[in-house]
Amino acid sequence: MSRLSGRVVIVTGAAQGIGAVYAKGLAAEGARVSLCDLDEPQATVEAIKRGGGEALGMAADVTSPEAVEAFVRRTESSFGTVHVLVNNAAMFGSVTPKPYYEITSQEWDRMMAVNTRGVFECIKAVAPIMRRQHYGKIINISSGTTFKGTPNLLHYVASKGAVIAMTRVLAREMGDDGIAVNCIAPGLTMSEAVKGRGHSFNAQGNIASRCFKREQVPEDLVGTMVFLASADSDFMTGQTIVVDGGSALN
């Protein structure tokens, strides 16, 4: 398959879990992928190369504008441009659910820094490239929790609600530059970080709330990701697609 042939795609938070699956799925469709995470995503890069794809990886903290800018510069230097940005890096798997009154100010600030400001920093870094070529795709990752008001995750849900709001505002602001800004809202997904902690996130309750009564796996999100990264969605912007097996029906 080559729906993304010739496209350069950045994926943040790609060392493991959902981000790694996104990266592999995009590469399988012909994209050249540039990956970052707190630790260099070498295993993902090597897996893509073994499969015949093109990939590079770099350690970068999305809360650091300097680190993000250096990563984007390296991507442009290596691949010539950036067509697609996937804002996947986020805090979730390591989060301990707790009522709002037990969330500390420090926990709140860290969640917002990674999940919300990290998206902002990455968009600012790639925007000049996309504006010059009058084309780009920004794909933000929110969460199905924002549509359900999931309790005991207030800081997480609030951070992901902000991502949807940012998606809508930036779609308006960036449309004249030919840049599409859309969002995917996954349900509870059994990534590496979540496996074994399903009880903390009420995995069985999530399954029971779905139209499709099974666990969600990262591969369930790849088709939507490829669609939003491809020319198939060129006249679509400002939208949030919920992919959760029919738990949140809007």
C-alpha positions in Angstrom: 0.0 0.0 0.0 1.2 3.6 -0.7 -1.5 6.0 0.3 1.2 8.1 2.0 4.0 7.7 -0.5 6.2 10.8 -0.5 4.8 12.2 2.7 7.0 13.1 5.7 5.2 12.4 9.0 6.3 13.4 12.5 5.0 11.2 15.4 5.7 12.3 19.0 5.7 9.8 21.8 6.7 7.0 19.4 9.0 4.9 21.5 6.3 2.4 22.4 2.6 1.8 22.7 0.1 3.6 20.5 2.7 6.0 19.1 4.9 3.1 17.9 1.9 1.5 16.3 1.0 4.8 14.6 4.5 5.1 13.3 4.6 1.6 11.9 1.2 1.9 10.3 2.1 5.2 8.6 5.4 3.8 7.4 3.6 0.8 6.0 1.6 3.1 3.8 4.7 4.7 2.4 5.4 7.6 4.7 8.9 8.6 5.8 8.5 9.0 9.5 10.4 11.0 12.0 9.9 9.9 15.6 10.6 11.4 19.0 10.1 10.5 22.7 11.7 11.2 26.0 14.1 8.4 25.2 15.2 7.9 21.6 12.7 5.6 19.9 15.3 3.4 18.4 13.4 0.1 18.6 10.5 1.6 16.6 12.9 3.1 14.0 14.7 -0.3 13.6 11.4 -2.1 13.2 10.3 0.2 10.5 13.6 -0.1 8.6 13.5 -3.9 8.9 10.1 -3.7 7.1 11.6 -1.6 4.3 10.5 1.8 5.5 12.3 5.0 6.1 12.6 6.4 9.7 14.7 8.5 12.0 14.4 9.0 15.7 15.5 11.5 18.3 15.1 12.1 22.0 13.0 15.2 22.6 10.8 16.5 25.4 7.7 18.1 23.9 7.5 20.6 26.8 10.8 22.1 25.7 10.5 24.5 22.7 14.3 24.2 22.1 14.2 20.4 21.9 11.1 20.4 19.7 12.6 23.0 17.3 15.9 21.0 17.1 13.9 17.8 16.3 11.8 19.5 13.6 15.0 21.0 12.1 16.6 17.6 12.0 13.5 16.2 10.3 13.5 18.9 7.7 17.2 18.5 7.1 16.9 14.7 6.7 13.7 14.5 4.7 13.3 17.9 3.1 10.0 18.9 4.7 7.1 18.0 7.0 3.7 17.2 5.7 2.0 15.7 8.7 2.4 16.2 12.5 0.9 13.6 14.9 0.7 15.0 18.4 0.7 11.7 20.3 3.0 12.4 23.2 1.0 12.5 26.5 0.8 11.4 30.1 -1.8 8.6 30.8 -0.5 5.1 31.4 1.4 6.1 34.5 -1.4 8.2 36.0 -3.0 7.0 39.1 -6.8 7.8 39.1 -7.9 9.8 42.1 -10.6 12.2 43.1 -10.1 15.9 42.2 -9.4 16.9 45.8 -6.3 14.6 45.9 -4.8 16.0 42.7 -1.9 18.3 43.6 -1.1 21.5 41.9 2.2 20.0 40.7 0.4 17.0 39.2 -2.1 19.4 37.4 0.7 21.6 36.0 2.8 18.6 34.7 -0.3 17.1 33.0 -1.1 20.4 31.3 2.5 20.9 30.3 2.8 17.6 28.5 -0.7 17.0 27.2 -1.7 20.5 26.2 1.4 22.8 26.0 3.4 20.0 24.3 0.8 20.0 21.5 1.2 23.8 21.2 5.0 23.6 21.1 5.0 21.0 18.3 2.5 22.9 16.2 4.4 26.1 16.5 7.6 24.4 15.4 6.2 22.8 12.3 3.8 25.6 11.2 6.5 27.7 9.3 7.3 24.7 7.1 3.6 23.9 6.4 2.9 27.6 5.7 5.7 27.8 3.2 4.4 24.9 1.2 0.7 25.9 1.8 -0.1 22.4 2.9 0.0 20.4 6.0 -1.9 18.0 8.2 -1.9 18.3 12.0 -3.5 15.3 13.8 -4.0 15.8 17.5 -4.8 13.0 19.9 -7.5 13.7 22.5 -9.5 11.1 24.4 -13.0 9.6 24.5 -13.0 10.5 28.2 -13.8 14.2 27.3 -17.2 13.1 26.0 -18.1 11.1 29.1 -16.8 13.1 32.0 -14.8 10.2 33.3 -14.4 10.6 37.0 -11.1 10.4 39.0 -9.1 11.7 36.0 -9.9 15.4 36.1 -6.5 16.7 35.2 -6.2 14.2 32.3 -9.7 14.8 31.0 -9.3 18.6 31.2 -6.0 18.4 29.3 -7.5 16.4 26.5 -10.6 18.6 26.4 -8.2 21.5 25.8 -6.7 19.6 22.8 -10.2 19.5 21.2 -10.6 23.2 21.7 -7.1 23.9 20.3 -8.0 21.7 17.3 -11.0 23.9 16.5 -9.3 27.2 17.0 -6.3 26.2 14.9 -8.4 24.9 12.1 -9.9 28.4 11.8 -6.5 30.1 12.1 -4.5 27.8 9.8 -7.1 27.2 7.1 -5.9 30.1 4.9 -2.5 28.5 4.9 -3.8 25.2 3.6 -3.3 23.4 6.8 -5.8 20.9 8.1 -6.1 20.4 11.9 -8.1 17.4 13.1 -8.3 15.2 16.1 -8.7 11.5 17.1 -10.3 10.6 20.4 -9.5 7.0 21.3 -11.2 5.0 23.9 -9.3 3.2 26.7 -6.7 1.3 24.6 -4.6 -1.6 25.8 -1.2 -0.2 25.1 1.9 -1.5 26.8 1.6 1.1 29.6 -2.1 0.3 30.3 -1.9 -3.5 30.2 -1.8 -4.9 33.7 -3.4 -1.7 35.1 -6.8 -2.2 33.4 -8.5 -2.4 36.8 -7.3 1.1 37.7 -9.0 2.5 34.6 -12.2 0.3 34.9 -11.4 -1.6 31.7 -14.3 -4.0 32.2 -16.7 -1.1 32.6 -15.4 0.5 29.4 -15.9 -2.8 27.5 -19.5 -3.1 28.8 -20.2 0.5 27.7 -19.2 -0.2 24.1 -21.3 -1.4 21.1 -18.4 -3.7 20.3 -17.8 -5.7 23.5 -14.0 -6.2 23.4 -10.8 -4.5 24.4 -9.5 -1.7 22.2 -6.0 -2.3 20.9 -3.6 0.3 19.3 -4.2 -1.2 15.8 -7.8 -0.1 16.0 -6.7 3.5 15.5 -4.3 3.1 12.5 -7.0 3.3 9.8 -8.3 6.6 11.1 -4.8 7.9 11.4 -3.9 7.0 7.9 -7.1 8.6 6.6 -6.4 11.9 8.3 -2.7 11.9 7.1 -3.7 11.1 3.5 -5.1 13.2 0.7 -8.5 11.5 1.3 -9.2 14.0 4.1 -7.9 17.1 2.3 -11.3 19.0 2.7 -11.8 18.0 6.3 -10.6 20.2 9.2 -11.6 21.1 12.8 -13.1 17.7 13.4 -12.7 15.2 16.2 -13.3 11.5 15.4 -14.1 9.2 18.3 -12.7 5.7 17.9 -13.8 3.8 20.9 -16.0 0.9 19.8 -19.1 2.9 20.4 -18.8 3.9 24.0 -19.3 7.6 23.6 -22.1 8.2 21.0 -22.3 11.9 19.9 
